[in-house]
Amino acid sequence: MKDLSALFRPASVAIVGASADPAKWGNSVARQALRSDRRPVHLVNRSGGRILGRTAARSLADVGEPVDLAVLAVPVAGFDEALDAALAAGARAVVGITAGFAEAGPAGADHQRAIVERVRRARALLLGPNCLGLVDTEAELYLSSDPFRPGTVALISQSGNLALELDQRLGRLGLGFSRFVSLGNQADVSLVDVLDDCASDPGTGAIAVYAEDFADGRGFAEAAARAVEVHGTPVVVLAAGRSIASARGAASHTGALTSGADVVAAACRDAGAHLARTPREMATLLAALRSGRTAAGRRTAILTDGGGHGAIAADAAERAGLTVPELSPAVRDRLRAVLWPQSATANPVDLAGIGEQDPAAYAAALAILLAADEVDAVLMTGYFGGYAGSGEDFGPDLARGETAAGRDLAAHIEAAGKPVAVQSLYPDSPSCAPIAAAGVPVLDAIEDAATALGCLGGTGAAPGVPALPEPADPIRDTGYLACRRLLAGAGVEFPAAYGATDEASVRTAVAAIGAGPYVLKALAGEHKSDGGGVALGLPDEAAVLAAHATMTAGHFSVETMAATRDGIELIVGVRRDPKFGPVAMVGFGGVHTEVLRDVAFALAPVPADRALDLLRGLRSAPLLTGHRGRPPVDLDAAARAIAAITRCAAAHPELAALEVNPLLVAPAGAVALDARAHLTTFEEKR
């Protein structure tokens, strides 16, 4: 882990390029830096003069004392001079606001590499360049252009506007920032460095990451896993550009089916990080994670004061991966004792108007639901909060009663320790304030409340980011038979096969195999029966020779025909992502792979127990465990094969893709029927 104390705990700060012009970055950053008097803040401008009520030094040399951290907000033409002056003044860290480096093209990239070399020779740190600075609210270090609400969320972002939006959204939910770090070009200090440092920061309770480019995706996943597992710090990720396919050169189903979104999602899932789709969802997840409460399962009770809200909440909960089971007779009897006859108690639980007569009914019903062993979490939705906060005059008694109910709701939630999310038409009501103070997300949209509970539902521990094996001796022959030999050596079972080139060698291969039926594959191009390159179920030598006569001359494979009765075809593929390393795809395969698209993704190598989880999570998983009289297939054998294939691929970084399709899984084992590999090209390495 890189020591970032010079960035977050500097003894003194200089703003180089400080300006009296409010339209310039040097003015905005200087204005924020001067909010704190915890450490000396020096303003430097080559013209000198007065800036924001301070006398500006003409150069860092004129400051007259060492500078621990220098913020450089100067034109790119003056950056080198300012950097050299900062290092000469003793700066242990430099924040490069200046743009015009790697993002500007090859010349800028060369310039950027040169400044990083100078910084590292001086044993200093560089954040950026082309960044918006950093903030640490606990240290009162404000080195960005905007103020941020203090709180416990560390935001690591490649977007300034997104930081401003999250600041507003989190503020409405009672949250703020412990840190804001703008990564810029990550020329020296990287996302991984900052993530590791924020995870160990005692003032940070959760980490939010907005990334447009994962320069070291595998390292990011490992750092996120450390944050979650070692420090207990939740990580929420919002990634841009995930919809763009990142597999360009792999001539395989794996390449065609794998997108950037799949890779990022797999990395986050394995690391135990939460993936958000929008800034609003990111804020919702952070609000939910604040309480630290997690559910033992996903059984959710809906508590509502209106049938429509209850029905919509039930739908939203199921979309979020929760279940809304019917409550047992015993729990329903307890609910009837505190509600009135027209109240629905099956789930959703609908107060049906009793809350307008007696707001305490909300708290009484919630207490019963939280005490029920069959309930893991509660989603409360509807009008609660309106009697005290809508602006309408319901009378002081109802308003006081609702506010008291809010306090009772909070007390029940804190005592039970189960997750609760609240959707209210009036989330800012005084009645909702004690609930929010108990760490419960109080939101204005039902779908947000469901999303909040969804991230707290019991899903077991994260799979973890697998360690990469030591690289094996590289291979250069990726032909079909060589690929089979590679995988067979890794423990993958194949039918017997022999290479052939002409009629005589076909006869020899048939004799070596023994009894049929046989398969004949033409090894030029893809091995597909519908393209005339594969002949299946050939009963004898004559049939093999007849099939051979119809195929274009070249290389062939003569194989034993595997018994396919009661078998199911899977696909197992690994594609090497340039940022995240080997990524595995597992799913239903065969000729309908790209039609069914029933696949799951994980970082490779995939251990056997993780492979079982992936298989059981497929949409069509019931087909694997026995369906309509068919026997279940050997899932353990399939998992062992997946582990062997993905481990083999991960040990060969020269491979852009390695794929077995189909992997035939039968009740008594698993056998690979076809395999192909694709070497990494120069462009893919880049």
C-alpha positions in Angstrom: 0.0 0.0 0.0 1.3 3.4 -1.0 1.6 5.9 1.9 -0.7 8.8 1.1 -0.2 10.7 4.4 1.5 13.6 2.5 -1.8 14.1 0.6 -4.3 13.8 3.4 -2.2 15.1 6.4 0.1 17.8 5.0 1.8 20.1 7.5 1.5 23.1 5.1 -0.1 23.8 1.7 0.7 26.1 -1.2 -1.7 27.1 -4.0 0.5 27.8 -7.0 -1.5 29.8 -9.6 -3.8 31.4 -6.9 -5.8 34.1 -8.5 -8.0 37.0 -7.7 -10.2 36.2 -10.7 -13.3 34.3 -9.5 -13.5 32.7 -13.0 -10.2 30.8 -12.5 -9.6 27.5 -10.8 -6.7 29.2 -8.8 -9.3 31.4 -7.1 -11.8 28.7 -6.3 -9.2 26.3 -4.8 -7.6 29.1 -2.9 -10.9 30.2 -1.5 -11.7 26.7 -0.2 -8.2 26.2 1.1 -8.5 29.3 3.3 -11.6 28.0 5.0 -9.3 26.2 7.5 -6.5 27.7 9.7 -5.3 24.2 10.9 -2.2 24.6 8.8 -0.3 27.4 6.9 -1.8 28.0 3.4 0.5 29.9 1.1 -0.9 31.7 -2.1 1.6 31.9 -5.0 1.1 34.0 -8.1 4.0 35.2 -10.3 2.5 38.7 -10.2 2.3 38.8 -6.4 -0.3 41.3 -5.0 -3.3 40.7 -2.8 -5.5 37.7 -3.3 -8.5 37.0 -1.1 -7.1 39.3 1.5 -3.7 37.6 1.6 -0.4 38.7 0.2 0.6 36.3 -2.5 4.2 35.2 -2.9 5.7 35.6 -6.4 7.3 32.1 -6.3 7.5 29.1 -4.0 11.1 30.1 -3.2 9.7 33.4 -1.8 7.5 31.6 0.7 10.5 31.3 2.9 9.6 27.9 4.5 9.2 24.4 3.4 5.9 23.4 1.6 4.5 20.0 2.3 1.8 19.9 -0.4 1.6 22.0 -3.5 -1.5 22.4 -5.6 -0.6 23.4 -9.2 -3.3 25.3 -11.0 -1.2 26.8 -13.7 -1.3 26.6 -17.6 0.3 23.4 -18.9 3.2 25.5 -20.4 4.2 26.5 -16.9 3.6 23.2 -15.2 7.2 21.9 -15.3 8.6 25.0 -13.8 6.0 25.0 -11.0 6.6 21.3 -10.4 10.4 21.7 -10.1 9.9 24.6 -7.7 7.5 22.6 -5.6 9.9 19.7 -5.3 12.7 22.1 -4.5 10.6 23.6 -1.8 10.3 20.1 -0.2 6.8 19.2 -1.4 6.1 15.5 -0.5 2.9 15.7 -2.5 1.7 17.6 -5.6 -1.9 18.0 -6.8 -2.0 18.7 -10.5 -5.2 20.6 -11.4 -3.6 21.5 -14.8 -5.0 19.7 -17.9 -3.3 19.0 -21.2 -1.4 15.8 -20.6 -2.3 12.2 -21.5 -5.9 13.1 -22.2 -4.6 15.5 -25.0 -2.8 12.9 -27.1 0.5 11.1 -27.5 2.7 14.2 -26.9 0.8 14.9 -23.7 1.2 11.3 -22.6 5.0 11.6 -23.1 5.0 14.8 -21.1 3.0 13.1 -18.4 5.4 10.2 -18.1 8.3 12.7 -17.8 6.8 14.6 -14.9 5.9 11.3 -13.1 9.6 10.3 -13.4 10.6 13.5 -11.8 8.1 13.2 -9.0 9.1 9.6 -8.2 12.8 10.5 -8.2 12.0 13.0 -5.6 10.1 10.4 -3.6 7.0 12.5 -3.8 3.4 11.8 -4.8 1.4 13.2 -7.7 -2.5 13.3 -7.7 -3.7 13.9 -11.2 -2.8 15.8 -13.4 -6.1 17.0 -14.9 -7.9 16.5 -11.6 -10.2 18.6 -9.5 -8.2 18.3 -6.2 -9.1 16.6 -2.9 -11.0 17.2 0.3 -10.6 15.7 3.8 -13.3 17.1 6.0 -11.9 15.6 9.2 -8.5 17.1 8.5 -10.1 20.4 7.4 -8.2 20.0 4.1 -10.2 21.7 1.4 -8.2 21.6 -1.9 -11.0 21.5 -4.5 -13.2 24.2 -6.1 -16.4 23.5 -4.1 -17.5 23.0 -0.5 -18.8 19.6 0.5 -21.0 18.6 3.4 -19.0 16.8 6.1 -19.9 13.2 6.7 -18.7 9.6 6.5 -18.6 8.8 2.8 -15.4 8.9 0.9 -16.0 9.7 -2.8 -13.3 8.8 -5.3 -14.4 10.2 -8.6 -13.4 11.0 -12.1 -16.1 13.6 -12.4 -16.5 16.9 -10.6 -20.1 17.4 -11.6 -21.0 13.9 -10.3 -19.4 14.9 -6.9 -21.7 17.9 -6.8 -24.8 15.9 -7.5 -23.9 13.3 -4.9 -23.2 16.0 -2.4 -26.8 17.2 -2.9 -28.4 13.8 -2.9 -26.5 12.6 0.1 -27.3 15.8 1.9 -31.0 15.2 1.5 -30.4 11.8 3.2 -28.4 13.1 6.1 -25.1 12.1 4.7 -21.9 13.9 3.6 -18.3 13.4 2.6 -15.4 12.4 4.8 -13.2 12.7 1.7 -13.5 13.7 -2.0 -10.6 12.7 -4.2 -10.6 13.6 -7.9 -8.3 11.0 -9.7 -7.7 12.8 -12.9 -5.3 10.9 -15.2 -4.0 8.6 -12.4 -0.5 9.2 -13.6 1.0 8.3 -10.2 -1.6 8.0 -7.4 -4.2 5.5 -8.6 -7.7 4.5 -7.8 -6.3 1.5 -6.0 -4.0 3.6 -3.9 -6.8 5.9 -2.8 -9.3 3.1 -2.2 -6.8 1.3 0.1 -6.1 4.5 2.0 -9.8 5.5 2.4 -10.6 2.0 3.6 -8.2 2.5 6.6 -9.4 6.0 7.3 -11.2 6.0 10.7 -13.5 8.9 9.6 -14.8 6.9 6.5 -17.8 4.6 6.9 -18.4 3.9 3.2 -16.6 4.4 0.0 -18.2 5.6 -3.2 -16.3 5.1 -6.5 -17.2 6.8 -9.8 -14.9 5.4 -12.5 -14.8 6.0 -16.3 -11.6 4.0 -16.8 -10.3 1.2 -14.5 -6.6 1.5 -15.3 -5.9 -1.5 -13.0 -9.3 -3.3 -12.8 -7.9 -6.4 -11.1 -6.1 -4.3 -8.6 -9.3 -2.3 -8.0 -11.3 -5.5 -7.3 -8.6 -6.7 -4.9 -8.6 -3.3 -3.1 -12.4 -3.2 -2.9 -12.3 -6.8 -1.4 -9.8 -5.6 1.2 -12.0 -2.7 2.1 -15.0 -4.9 2.6 -13.3 -8.0 4.2 -10.5 -6.5 6.2 -11.9 -3.1 7.2 -15.6 -3.7 7.1 -16.0 -0.7 4.9 -18.8 -1.0 2.2 -17.9 0.0 -1.3 -20.4 1.3 -3.9 -19.4 1.6 -7.5 -20.9 3.6 -10.3 -19.1 2.9 -13.6 -19.6 4.8 -16.9 -19.2 3.2 -20.3 -20.1 -0.3 -19.2 -22.4 -0.9 -22.1 -19.6 -0.9 -24.6 -18.4 -4.3 -25.5 -14.8 -4.8 -24.5 -14.1 -8.0 -26.4 -13.0 -7.0 -29.9 -10.6 -9.7 -31.1 -11.8 -12.9 -29.7 -13.4 -15.1 -32.3 -15.6 -16.9 -29.8 -19.0 -17.0 -28.1 -17.3 -15.7 -25.0 -16.1 -12.6 -26.8 -19.5 -12.0 -28.5 -21.4 -12.3 -25.2 -19.1 -10.5 -22.8 -19.5 -6.7 -22.4 -17.7 -4.2 -20.3 -20.8 -4.2 -18.0 -20.4 -7.9 -17.4 -16.8 -7.5 -16.5 -17.3 -4.7 -14.0 -20.3 -6.4 -12.5 -18.3 -9.6 -12.1 -15.5 -7.8 -10.4 -17.8 -5.9 -8.0 -19.7 -9.1 -7.2 -16.6 -11.1 -6.4 -15.1 -8.2 -4.4 -18.3 -7.8 -2.4 -18.9 -4.2 -3.7 -22.3 -2.9 -4.6 -22.9 -1.8 -8.2 -25.1 1.3 -8.8 -26.6 2.2 -12.1 -27.2 5.9 -11.5 -26.1 8.6 -9.0 -29.6 8.4 -7.4 -29.1 4.7 -6.8 -25.6 5.2 -5.5 -27.0 7.7 -2.9 -29.7 5.2 -2.0 -27.3 2.4 -1.5 -25.0 4.5 0.7 -28.0 5.6 2.8 -29.0 1.9 3.2 -25.5 0.8 4.2 -25.1 3.5 6.8 -26.9 1.5 9.5 -24.7 -1.5 9.2 -27.7 -3.7 9.6 -27.9 -6.8 7.3 -30.7 -9.3 6.9 -30.4 -13.0 7.5 -32.4 -13.7 4.4 -34.5 -12.0 1.8 -38.0 -12.5 3.2 -39.6 -9.0 3.3 -42.8 -7.8 4.9 -44.5 -4.8 3.4 -46.2 -2.4 5.8 -48.4 0.2 4.1 -51.4 2.4 4.8 -52.7 2.1 1.2 -53.4 -0.9 -1.0 -51.8 0.7 -4.1 -48.6 1.5 -2.4 -48.5 -2.0 -0.9 -49.0 -3.7 -4.3 -46.3 -1.5 -6.0 -43.9 -2.0 -3.1 -44.3 -5.8 -3.4 -43.5 -5.7 -7.1 -40.5 -3.4 -6.5 -39.2 -5.7 -3.7 -39.3 -8.7 -6.0 -37.5 -6.8 -8.7 -34.8 -6.0 -6.2 -34.3 -9.7 -5.5 -36.4 -9.8 -2.3 -39.3 -12.2 -1.6 -42.7 -11.2 -0.2 -44.1 -14.4 1.4 -47.5 -14.8 2.9 -47.3 -14.4 6.7 -48.1 -17.3 9.0 -51.4 -17.5 10.8 -49.7 -16.8 14.1 -48.2 -13.6 12.9 -51.5 -12.6 11.3 -53.3 -13.2 14.5 -50.9 -10.9 16.4 -51.4 -8.2 13.7 -55.2 -8.4 13.9 -55.0 -7.8 17.7 -53.5 -4.3 17.1 -55.3 -3.4 13.8 -58.9 -3.3 12.8 -61.0 -5.9 10.9 -60.6 -4.3 7.5 -56.8 -4.3 7.7 -55.0 -6.8 5.4 -52.5 -9.0 7.2 -51.4 -11.5 4.7 -48.4 -9.5 3.3 -48.5 -6.7 2.3 -49.9 -5.6 5.6 -52.3 -2.8 4.9 -53.4 -0.6 7.9 -56.4 0.4 5.8 -56.9 3.8 7.5 -56.3 2.9 11.2 -53.2 5.1 11.1 -55.5 8.2 10.7 -57.3 7.3 13.9 -54.3 6.0 15.8 -50.8 6.6 14.5 -49.4 4.3 17.1 -50.7 1.4 15.0 -47.7 1.9 12.6 -45.3 1.2 15.5 -47.4 -1.7 16.9 -47.6 -3.4 13.5 -43.9 -2.9 12.8 -42.9 -4.3 16.2 -44.8 -7.5 15.4 -43.2 -7.9 12.0 -39.7 -7.3 13.3 -40.2 -9.8 16.0 -41.3 -12.5 13.6 -38.7 -15.1 12.8 -40.2 -15.5 9.3 -39.4 -11.8 8.5 -35.9 -10.7 7.6 -36.6 -7.1 6.6 -39.5 -4.6 6.4 -40.4 -2.1 3.8 -42.8 0.6 5.1 -44.5 2.7 2.5 -47.2 5.3 2.2 -48.5 8.5 3.9 -46.7 8.3 7.2 -45.2 11.7 7.9 -48.0 13.6 6.3 -50.0 14.2 9.5 -47.1 16.2 10.9 -45.3 17.4 7.8 -47.7 17.9 4.9 -48.6 21.4 5.8 -52.3 20.5 6.1 -54.0 21.0 9.5 -54.9 17.6 10.8 -55.0 18.9 14.3 -52.3 18.9 17.0 -53.3 15.6 18.4 -52.8 13.6 15.2 -49.5 15.5 14.5 -48.2 14.8 18.0 -49.4 11.2 17.8 -47.6 10.6 14.5 -44.3 12.2 15.8 -44.5 9.9 18.9 -45.1 7.0 16.6 -42.0 8.0 14.7 -39.9 7.8 17.9 -41.5 4.4 18.7 -40.7 3.1 15.2 -37.1 4.1 15.5 -36.9 2.4 18.9 -38.3 -0.9 17.6 -35.9 -0.8 14.6 -32.9 -0.2 16.8 -33.9 -3.0 19.2 -34.6 -5.5 16.5 -31.5 -4.9 14.4 -33.2 -6.0 11.2 -33.1 -3.8 8.1 -36.0 -1.4 7.5 -36.5 1.0 4.6 -39.2 3.7 4.6 -40.8 5.3 1.6 -42.8 8.4 2.6 -44.7 11.0 0.7 -43.2 13.4 3.2 -39.6 12.2 4.0 -38.6 15.5 5.6 -41.5 15.3 8.1 -40.7 15.7 11.8 -42.3 12.3 12.2 -39.7 10.7 9.9 -36.7 12.4 11.5 -36.2 9.9 14.4 -36.4 7.1 11.9 -33.7 8.6 9.7 -31.6 9.3 12.9 -31.7 5.6 13.6 -29.9 5.0 10.3 -33.0 4.0 8.3 -33.1 5.3 4.8 -36.3 7.4 4.4 -36.9 7.9 0.7 -39.5 9.5 -1.5 -39.7 6.7 -4.1 -40.9 3.1 -3.5 -38.4 1.7 -5.9 -35.6 3.3 -4.0 -36.8 1.8 -0.7 -36.8 -1.6 -2.4 -33.3 -1.0 -3.8 -32.1 -0.1 -0.3 -33.4 -3.3 1.2 -32.1 -5.3 -1.7 -28.5 -4.4 -0.9 -29.0 -5.5 2.7 -30.6 -8.9 2.1 -28.8 -12.0 3.1 -26.8 -13.2 0.2 -23.9 -14.8 2.0 -20.3 -13.7 1.9 -18.8 -12.4 -1.3 -17.0 -15.0 -3.3 -13.7 -13.1 -3.1 -11.2 -12.1 -5.8 -9.3 -15.2 -6.9 -5.6 -15.1 -6.9 -4.0 -15.6 -10.3 -1.9 -18.7 -10.7 1.8 -18.6 -11.6 2.1 -18.2 -15.4 2.7 -21.5 -17.1 5.1 -22.0 -20.0 3.5 -20.1 -22.9 1.9 -21.9 -25.8 2.0 -20.9 -29.4 0.0 -23.7 -31.0 -3.7 -23.0 -30.5 -5.0 -25.5 -33.0 -7.9 -27.7 -31.9 -5.8 -30.8 -31.0 -3.2 -28.7 -29.2 -6.0 -27.0 -27.3 -7.4 -30.4 -26.3 -4.0 -31.5 -25.1 -3.6 -28.3 -23.0 -6.9 -28.7 -21.3 -6.6 -32.5 -20.9 -3.3 -31.9 -19.1 -5.2 -29.5 -16.7 -7.7 -32.3 -15.9 -10.5 -31.8 -18.4 -11.9 -35.0 -19.8 -12.4 -35.4 -23.6 -13.5 -38.3 -25.8 -10.7 -40.2 -27.5 -9.5 -38.3 -30.7 -6.9 -38.8 -33.4 -5.7 -36.4 -36.0 -6.0 -37.3 -39.7 -5.1 -35.7 -43.0 -6.1 -38.3 -45.7 -8.1 -41.4 -46.2 -5.4 -43.7 -44.9 -4.9 -41.7 -41.7 -8.7 -41.6 -41.2 -8.7 -45.5 -41.3 -5.8 -45.6 -38.8 -7.7 -43.3 -36.5 -10.9 -45.3 -36.6 -8.9 -48.5 -35.9 -7.2 -46.8 -32.9 -10.5 -45.7 -31.4 -12.2 -49.1 -31.8 -16.0 -49.4 -31.8 -18.1 -46.5 -32.9 -20.1 -44.4 -33.3 -17.7 -41.7 -34.4 -17.4 -38.0 -35.0 -15.4 -36.4 -37.8 -14.4 -32.8 -37.6 -12.7 -30.7 -40.2 -10.2 -28.5 -38.3 -10.2 -25.6 -40.7 -12.6 -22.9 -39.5 -15.2 -23.4 -36.8 -16.3 -26.9 -35.8 -20.1 -26.6 -36.5 -22.3 -29.3 -37.9 -24.6 -26.8 -39.6 -21.6 -25.5 -41.6 -20.7 -28.9 -42.9 -17.5 -29.1 -40.8 -18.7 -31.7 -38.3 -20.3 -35.1 -39.0 -21.9 -36.8 -36.0 -23.1 -40.3 -35.1 -21.1 -42.1 -37.8 -21.7 -45.8 -37.2 -18.6 -47.4 -38.9 -15.5 -46.8 -40.9 -17.4 -46.6 -44.1 -19.5 -43.8 -42.8 -16.5 -41.9 -41.6 -14.8 -42.3 -45.0 -18.0 -41.1 -46.8 -18.2 -38.0 -44.5 -14.5 -37.4 -45.1 -15.0 -37.4 -48.9 -17.5 -34.6 -48.6 -15.2 -32.3 -46.7 -12.6 -30.0 -48.0 -9.0 -31.4 -47.9 -7.0 -30.5 -44.8 -6.6 -31.6 -41.2 -9.3 -33.6 -39.4 -10.1 -35.1 -36.0 -11.7 -38.5 -35.7 -13.3 -38.9 -32.3 -15.5 -41.2 -30.2 -19.1 -40.0 -30.2 -20.0 -39.2 -26.6 -23.2 -40.6 -25.2 -25.5 -37.6 -25.1 -28.6 -39.2 -23.5 -29.8 -37.1 -20.5 -26.8 -34.8 -21.0 -27.0 -31.0 -21.0 -24.6 -28.8 -23.0 -22.8 -26.0 -21.2 -20.3 -23.4 -22.3 -17.2 -22.4 -20.3 -15.1 -19.6 -21.7 -12.4 -17.3 -20.4 -11.6 -14.0 -22.0 -8.6 -11.9 -20.9 -9.7 -8.4 -20.2 -6.9 -5.8 -20.6 -7.9 -4.1 -17.3 -9.4 -6.9 -15.2 -7.4 -9.9 -16.4 -9.1 -13.3 -17.1 -12.9 -13.2 -16.8 -14.9 -16.4 -17.0 -18.3 -17.0 -18.6 -20.3 -20.1 -17.6 -23.8 -21.0 -18.9 -25.9 -23.0 -21.2 -24.0 -23.8 -24.4 -24.2 -25.8 -27.6 -25.6 -24.5 -30.8 -28.1 -22.1 -29.1 -25.5 -20.3 -26.9 -26.0 -16.8 -28.3 -29.8 -17.3 -28.6 -30.3 -18.4 -25.0 -27.7 -16.0 -23.5 -28.2 -17.8 -20.2 -24.7 -17.1 -18.8 -23.0 -15.9 -15.7 -19.6 -14.1 -15.2 -16.9 -14.2 -12.6 -13.2 -13.3 -12.4 -11.0 -16.3 -13.2 -9.9 -18.7 -12.1 -13.2 -19.9 -10.7 -12.9 -22.5 -7.8 -15.3 -25.4 -7.9 -17.5 -24.1 -5.1 -17.9 -20.8 -6.9 -18.6 -22.6 -10.1 -21.5 -24.4 -8.4 -23.0 -21.1 -7.3 -22.7 -19.8 -10.9 -24.5 -22.8 -12.3 -27.3 -22.7 -9.7 -27.8 -19.0 -10.4 -28.6 -19.5 -14.1 -32.2 -18.9 -15.2 -32.4 -22.4 -16.6 -30.8 -24.1 -13.5 -33.8 -26.4 -12.9 -32.8 -28.3 -16.0 -29.6 -29.2 -14.3 -31.2 -30.6 -11.2 -33.8 -32.8 -12.8 -36.9 -31.7 -14.8 -40.0 -33.5 -15.9 -38.6 -36.9 -15.2 -35.1 -36.3 -16.4 -32.3 -37.2 -14.0 -30.1 -34.5 -12.4 -26.7 -34.1 -14.0 -23.4 -34.3 -12.2 -23.0 -30.7 -11.1 -19.9 -31.5 -9.1 -18.2 -32.9 -12.2 -19.3 -29.8 -14.1 -17.8 -27.6 -11.4 -14.5 -29.4 -11.4 -14.3 -29.0 -15.1 -15.1 -25.3 -14.9 -12.4 -24.9 -12.2 -9.8 -26.7 -14.4 -10.7 -24.8 -17.6 -10.6 -21.4 -15.9 -7.4 -22.2 -14.0 -5.7 -23.2 -17.2 -6.7 -20.1 -19.0 -5.7 -17.9 -16.1 -2.2 -19.5 -16.1 -1.7 -18.6 -19.8 -1.6 -14.8 -20.1 -0.7 -15.2 -23.8 -4.3 -16.4 -24.4 -6.9 -13.8 -25.3 -9.6 -16.4 -25.0 -10.0 -20.1 -24.2 -13.4 -21.8 -24.6 -15.0 -25.2 -24.2 -18.3 -25.4 -26.0 -20.0 -27.6 -25.4 -19.1 -29.1 -22.1 -21.5 -32.1 -22.0 -22.7 -32.7 -18.4 -24.5 -36.0 -17.9 -25.8 -37.8 -14.7 -22.4 -39.6 -14.4 -19.8 -36.9 -15.3 -18.7 -34.1 -17.6 -16.8 -34.3 -20.9 -15.6 -31.5 -23.2 -16.7 -32.0 -26.8 -15.0 -29.0 -28.4 -12.4 -26.5 -27.5 -10.8 -23.4 -29.1 -8.1 -20.9 -28.1 -7.2 -17.4 -29.4 -3.8 -15.8 -28.8 -3.5 -12.3 -27.7 -2.7 -9.9 -30.5 -0.6 -6.7 -30.1 -3.7 -4.5 -30.1 -5.3 -6.6 -27.4 -2.2 -6.4 -25.2 -2.5 -2.6 -25.5 
